[in-house]
Amino acid sequence: MAFFGPPNEAKTFFEKTDFAEIYSTLEPSKDNPNIPQEAEARFKASPFYQQYVIEPLNEGASKRATGQYAQQPIKRAKRGNPWKQFLLLSQRYIELLKNDVGNLLLLLLQAPVVALLLVGMVRYEIGAGVFNADQVVQCQSQIITKAGPVVVPNAGDADTIDCQKVVNFLRDNQQGKQYASQHGGQTQALQDFIVPSSGSDAQKVLFIMAFAAVLFGCVSGAREIVKESNIYRRERAVDLGILPYMFSKIAVLGVLSLFQSAVLLFIVHIAEPVQQGVFLPVLLETYITIALCSLGGLLIGLTISALAPNNDWAISFIPIILIPQVIFAGAIIPFKDWLTQILAVGFPTRWALAALCSSIGVHADKVGKDRLFGNDYTYHGTLFSTYTHQEAVTRIVTSWGALAAIIVVLMVIIGLALKAKDVRA
């Protein structure tokens, strides 16, 4: 015990103006691991110890000896008002972030730096219009069948043409009508004209955006609980509730994650406008996906922080968690069997990519044949697609629901991990 007495006198005793500074001075260091023991010895030698510990104990013993009051059973103190604790902890956490200017600046610069690098590389290596409909889904001007070539008229010498011209050909041209009737209708026949791997550039950009969103959230949260372990145990021993503490972290860092997601998408959209969309304005539809993905990353980081025994362990866990986000997204390694599909369910990048590519109109069967479950292709867009509008809406909403479920499950894990600290304390 380093001090017992009124809070203001604690500041006087430690010659500090802020309790955060007091806690910092009590932490053992490599140079002096005995700081807590020395602090206790200093307190016991001070007049505060005599005034607030020895004298009340002697007075209590004297009253019990003379029978002035009967000893009452000790009752566990009730936890404080959760809402007031949440507000107080949130305000305190915001103050800590504001005071750590360097760290806050790094957090705020993550999104714009990554977005500018991504946009620069896209423009330099791929070119403009990566999300344009004629880039996401490209069609061949002719295909070769057993019966001979099927050529779209007025295509010129171009190998690829706007898919709308193919739609018109299958609808209005006699040869096109005949081909469509023999191959399941206009929409199904159109798929034969779509260039394999068209939309792969858009998929790559969307994957990087989804992974960056998880990265931002994970890095923001990975140290925020473990670095306060000693403070948390002390305050928990008094009246701190688990839920107010946990949600104060989620609320403050969640706002930061939402801001980072908005900055990332806004910068990319300015340079390479996101297009298509399914049932909402495309910018809002893609933002909801990226924001949920970022919150999922934040909860992953906070889960690491709640489970890790110290800062070093938390930092070491980050790559172990983030690299599988790349592997199990389905963009680099397509999943075609049940085992890998089930393993991929718990990764935010997987569901974020499913929603983003569905919004933009990427065809999964043309960019790796990744399947969500069984033989069901992961992306259900409506751009020159066989999927109905309702199927596309269902896929996006299902992906959002999966991201929300991941967030809720991770909240439960964090709560249990914080509760377990009570046992170890």
C-alpha positions in Angstrom: 0.0 0.0 0.0 1.6 3.3 -1.2 -1.0 5.7 0.3 -4.3 5.8 2.2 -6.2 9.0 2.7 -8.1 11.8 1.0 -7.4 12.2 -2.8 -6.2 15.7 -2.6 -3.7 14.8 0.1 -2.4 12.0 -2.1 -1.4 14.6 -4.6 0.4 16.5 -1.8 2.1 13.4 -0.5 3.4 12.4 -4.0 4.0 16.0 -5.0 2.0 15.4 -8.2 -0.9 17.3 -9.8 -2.4 14.3 -11.6 -3.3 10.8 -10.5 -2.0 9.4 -13.8 1.5 10.7 -12.8 1.1 9.1 -9.4 0.4 5.7 -11.0 3.4 6.1 -13.3 5.8 6.8 -10.5 4.6 3.7 -8.7 5.4 1.3 -11.6 8.5 -0.8 -11.1 11.3 -0.2 -13.7 14.2 -2.2 -14.9 16.6 0.1 -13.0 14.6 -0.1 -9.8 12.1 -3.1 -9.6 11.5 -2.3 -5.9 9.7 1.0 -6.4 6.4 -0.4 -4.9 8.1 -1.7 -1.8 10.0 1.6 -1.3 6.8 3.6 -1.8 5.1 1.5 0.9 8.0 2.0 3.3 7.9 5.8 2.7 4.2 5.9 3.4 4.5 4.0 6.6 7.2 6.4 7.8 5.0 9.4 7.0 2.6 11.3 9.3 -0.2 10.4 6.9 0.1 6.7 7.9 -0.2 7.6 11.5 -3.2 9.9 10.9 -5.2 7.8 8.5 -4.2 4.2 9.4 -2.8 3.8 12.9 -5.0 6.2 14.7 -8.3 5.0 13.2 -7.3 1.4 13.9 -6.4 2.1 17.5 -9.6 4.1 18.0 -11.7 1.2 16.5 -9.9 -1.3 18.7 -10.6 0.8 21.8 -14.3 1.1 21.0 -14.7 -2.6 20.4 -12.9 -3.3 23.7 -15.3 -1.0 25.6 -18.3 -2.4 23.8 -19.3 1.0 22.3 -20.4 -0.7 19.1 -20.9 -4.2 17.9 -18.9 -5.4 14.9 -21.1 -5.4 11.8 -20.8 -8.0 9.0 -18.7 -6.8 6.1 -20.7 -6.4 2.9 -19.3 -6.1 -0.5 -19.6 -2.6 -1.8 -22.0 -2.1 -4.6 -20.7 -1.2 -8.0 -21.0 2.4 -9.0 -23.5 3.8 -11.5 -22.5 2.2 -14.9 -23.5 5.1 -17.0 -21.6 7.6 -14.9 -18.5 5.3 -14.9 -18.8 5.0 -18.7 -18.9 8.8 -19.1 -16.0 9.4 -16.7 -13.8 6.7 -18.1 -14.5 7.9 -21.7 -13.6 11.5 -20.7 -10.4 10.3 -19.0 -9.5 8.2 -22.0 -10.0 11.1 -24.4 -7.8 13.2 -22.2 -5.1 10.6 -22.3 -5.3 10.4 -26.1 -5.1 14.2 -26.4 -2.1 14.4 -24.1 -0.2 11.8 -26.1 0.1 14.0 -29.2 2.6 11.8 -31.0 0.6 8.6 -30.8 -2.7 10.4 -31.7 -1.0 12.0 -34.7 0.2 8.6 -35.9 -3.3 7.2 -35.5 -4.9 10.0 -37.5 -2.3 9.8 -40.3 -2.6 6.1 -40.9 -5.7 6.3 -43.1 -4.6 9.2 -45.4 -1.1 7.9 -45.8 -2.3 4.4 -46.8 -5.1 5.8 -49.0 -2.7 8.1 -50.9 -0.2 5.2 -51.4 -2.9 3.0 -52.7 -4.3 5.6 -55.0 -0.8 6.5 -56.3 0.0 2.8 -57.1 -3.4 2.2 -58.8 -3.0 5.3 -61.0 0.7 4.4 -61.8 0.4 0.7 -62.4 -3.3 0.1 -63.4 -4.7 3.4 -64.6 -7.8 5.4 -63.9 -11.3 4.1 -63.7 -10.7 0.9 -61.8 -14.3 0.8 -60.5 -15.9 1.8 -63.8 -18.5 -0.7 -65.0 -16.5 -1.3 -68.3 -13.4 -2.1 -66.2 -15.1 -4.2 -63.5 -16.9 -6.4 -66.1 -15.3 -6.5 -69.6 -16.7 -8.4 -72.6 -15.1 -10.0 -75.6 -16.1 -8.8 -79.0 -16.3 -12.4 -80.2 -16.2 -16.0 -78.9 -15.4 -19.3 -80.5 -18.0 -22.1 -80.2 -18.2 -25.5 -81.8 -20.6 -24.1 -84.4 -18.1 -21.4 -85.2 -17.3 -17.8 -84.1 -20.0 -15.6 -82.6 -19.1 -12.0 -83.5 -20.6 -8.9 -82.1 -21.2 -6.5 -85.0 -19.7 -3.0 -85.2 -17.0 -3.9 -82.6 -14.2 -2.9 -84.8 -10.7 -4.3 -84.1 -11.1 -4.1 -80.4 -10.7 -7.4 -78.4 -12.9 -6.1 -75.6 -16.1 -4.0 -75.7 -18.7 -2.6 -73.4 -20.9 -5.4 -72.2 -24.0 -3.4 -72.9 -23.2 -3.8 -76.6 -23.2 -7.6 -76.1 -26.5 -7.3 -74.3 -27.9 -5.4 -77.3 -26.5 -8.0 -79.7 -28.1 -10.9 -77.8 -31.4 -9.0 -77.6 -31.7 -7.5 -81.1 -29.5 -9.4 -83.5 -30.8 -12.5 -85.1 -27.6 -14.5 -84.5 -27.5 -13.1 -81.0 -31.0 -14.1 -80.3 -30.3 -17.6 -81.5 -27.2 -17.9 -79.4 -29.1 -16.7 -76.3 -32.0 -19.1 -76.8 -29.5 -22.0 -77.0 -27.6 -21.0 -73.9 -30.2 -20.3 -71.2 -31.4 -16.8 -72.2 -29.7 -13.4 -72.6 -28.3 -13.0 -69.1 -26.8 -16.5 -69.0 -25.4 -16.2 -72.6 -23.8 -12.9 -71.7 -21.6 -14.7 -69.2 -19.8 -16.5 -72.0 -18.7 -13.2 -73.4 -17.2 -11.8 -70.1 -13.4 -11.8 -70.1 -11.9 -14.1 -67.5 -10.1 -12.2 -64.7 -12.0 -8.9 -65.5 -12.6 -7.1 -62.3 -9.4 -8.5 -60.6 -7.9 -5.0 -60.3 -11.0 -3.8 -58.5 -10.9 -6.8 -56.3 -7.3 -6.1 -55.3 -8.0 -2.5 -54.4 -11.1 -3.5 -52.4 -9.1 -6.2 -50.6 -6.4 -3.7 -49.6 -9.0 -1.3 -48.3 -10.7 -4.0 -46.2 -7.3 -5.2 -44.8 -6.3 -1.7 -44.1 -9.5 -1.1 -42.1 -8.8 -4.2 -40.0 -5.2 -3.1 -39.6 -6.2 0.4 -38.3 -8.6 -1.0 -35.8 -6.3 -3.8 -34.6 -3.3 -1.5 -34.1 -5.4 1.1 -32.3 -6.7 -1.4 -29.7 -3.9 -3.9 -29.2 -2.3 -2.2 -26.2 -5.1 -0.2 -24.7 -6.2 -2.7 -22.0 -2.9 -4.5 -21.2 -1.0 -1.2 -20.6 -3.6 -0.3 -17.9 -3.7 -3.7 -16.2 -2.4 -2.5 -12.9 -4.7 0.5 -12.9 -7.7 -1.6 -13.9 -7.1 -4.1 -11.0 -6.9 -1.3 -8.5 -10.0 0.4 -9.7 -11.8 -2.9 -10.2 -11.1 -3.7 -6.5 -13.0 -0.6 -5.5 -16.2 -0.3 -7.7 -15.2 -0.3 -11.4 -17.7 -2.2 -13.6 -16.4 -4.4 -16.5 -19.0 -3.2 -19.0 -18.4 0.6 -18.4 -14.7 0.1 -18.7 -14.9 -2.1 -21.9 -17.4 0.2 -23.6 -15.4 3.3 -22.8 -12.6 1.8 -24.9 -14.9 0.7 -27.7 -16.7 4.0 -27.8 -13.7 6.2 -28.0 -11.6 4.0 -30.3 -14.7 3.2 -32.3 -15.2 6.8 -33.2 -11.6 6.9 -34.3 -12.1 3.8 -36.4 -15.2 5.3 -38.1 -13.2 8.4 -38.8 -10.3 6.4 -40.3 -12.7 4.4 -42.5 -14.3 7.6 -43.8 -10.9 9.2 -44.6 -9.7 6.0 -46.3 -12.8 5.7 -48.5 -13.1 9.5 -49.2 -9.6 9.8 -50.5 -9.9 6.6 -52.7 -13.3 7.9 -53.9 -11.9 11.3 -54.9 -9.3 9.7 -57.1 -11.1 6.5 -58.2 -14.9 7.0 -57.7 -16.6 3.8 -56.4 -19.5 3.0 -58.6 -22.5 0.7 -59.0 -24.0 -0.2 -55.6 -27.0 -2.4 -55.0 -29.6 -0.9 -52.7 -28.0 2.2 -51.1 -26.0 5.1 -52.5 -22.7 3.3 -53.4 -20.6 5.5 -51.2 -22.8 4.8 -48.1 -23.0 1.1 -48.9 -19.2 0.7 -49.1 -18.7 2.9 -46.1 -20.9 0.7 -43.9 -18.9 -2.3 -44.9 -15.5 -0.7 -44.3 -16.7 0.8 -41.0 -17.9 -2.6 -39.7 -14.7 -4.2 -40.9 -12.7 -1.6 -39.0 -14.7 -2.1 -35.9 -14.1 -5.8 -36.2 -10.4 -5.1 -36.3 -10.7 -2.8 -33.3 -12.4 -5.6 -31.3 -9.7 -8.0 -32.4 -7.1 -5.6 -31.1 -8.9 -5.1 -27.8 -9.3 -8.9 -27.5 -5.5 -9.3 -27.9 -5.0 -6.6 -25.3 -7.4 -8.2 -22.8 -5.8 -11.6 -23.2 -2.1 -10.7 -23.4 -0.2 -10.7 -20.1 2.0 -7.7 -21.1 2.7 -5.2 -23.8 5.3 -7.3 -25.5 3.0 -10.2 -25.9 0.3 -7.9 -27.3 2.6 -6.5 -30.0 3.8 -10.0 -30.9 0.3 -11.3 -31.4 -0.6 -8.6 -34.0 1.1 -10.2 -37.0 -0.2 -13.7 -35.9 -3.7 -12.3 -36.1 -3.3 -10.0 -39.2 -1.6 -12.4 -41.6 -4.5 -14.9 -41.5 -6.8 -11.9 -42.4 -4.9 -11.9 -45.7 -4.9 -15.7 -46.2 -8.6 -16.2 -45.3 -10.0 -13.2 -47.2 -10.5 -15.3 -50.4 -8.9 -12.7 -52.7 -5.4 -14.4 -52.9 -6.3 -18.0 -52.2 -9.9 -18.8 -53.4 -11.8 -21.3 -51.2 -13.6 -24.1 -52.9 -14.2 -26.7 -50.2 -16.2 -26.8 -47.0 -13.2 -27.0 -44.5 -11.5 -23.8 -45.6 -14.8 -22.1 -46.1 -15.8 -22.8 -42.5 -12.4 -21.7 -41.2 -12.7 -18.4 -43.1 -16.0 -17.5 -41.4 -14.5 -15.8 -38.4 -12.3 -13.3 -40.4 -13.7 -9.8 -41.0 -11.8 -9.3 -44.3 -13.6 -12.3 -45.7 -17.1 -10.8 -45.1 -16.0 -7.2 -46.0 -14.7 -8.4 -49.3 -17.9 -10.3 -50.0 -19.9 -7.2 -49.4 -17.6 -4.7 -51.2 -17.2 -6.8 -54.3 -20.9 -7.4 -54.4 -21.5 -3.7 -54.2 -19.1 -2.9 -57.0 -20.2 -5.8 -59.2 -17.1 -8.0 -59.3 -17.8 -11.5 -60.7 -16.3 -14.2 -58.4 -16.4 -16.8 -61.1 -14.1 -14.6 -63.2 -11.5 -13.7 -60.6 -10.6 -17.0 -58.9 -13.9 -18.8 -58.5 -13.9 -18.2 -54.7 -17.0 -19.7 -53.0 -18.6 -18.7 -49.7 -20.3 -22.0 -48.9 -20.4 -25.1 -51.1 -20.7 -24.0 -54.7 -22.2 -20.6 -53.9 -19.9 -17.9 -55.4 -18.9 -15.3 -52.8 -19.8 -12.1 -54.7 -23.5 -11.5 -55.7 -23.4 -8.3 -57.6 -25.9 -7.1 -60.1 -23.6 -5.7 -62.8 -24.2 -7.9 -65.9 -24.8 -10.7 -63.5 -27.1 -13.7 -63.2 -28.0 -12.8 -59.6 -31.2 -10.9 -58.9 -31.4 -7.7 -57.0 -32.8 -9.5 -54.0 -29.9 -12.0 -54.0 -27.4 -9.2 -54.1 -29.1 -7.4 -51.2 -29.2 -10.6 -49.2 -25.5 -11.2 -49.7 -24.5 -7.7 -48.6 -26.8 -7.7 -45.6 -25.6 -11.2 -44.6 -22.0 -10.0 -44.8 -22.9 -7.0 -42.5 -24.7 -9.3 -40.1 -21.6 -11.6 -40.0 -19.3 -8.7 -39.3 -21.7 -7.5 -36.5 -21.8 -11.1 -35.1 -17.9 -11.2 -35.0 -18.0 -7.9 -33.1 -20.5 -9.2 -30.5 -18.6 -12.4 -30.0 -15.3 -10.5 -29.5 -17.1 -8.3 -26.9 -18.1 -11.3 -25.0 -14.5 -12.7 -25.0 -13.2 -9.3 -23.9 -15.7 -9.2 -21.0 -14.7 -12.8 -19.9 -11.0 -11.9 -20.1 -11.5 -8.9 -17.9 -13.6 -10.9 -15.5 -10.8 -13.5 -15.3 -8.4 -10.8 -14.1 -10.5 -10.7 -10.9 -9.5 -14.3 -10.2 -5.9 -13.7 -10.9 -5.7 -10.5 -8.9 
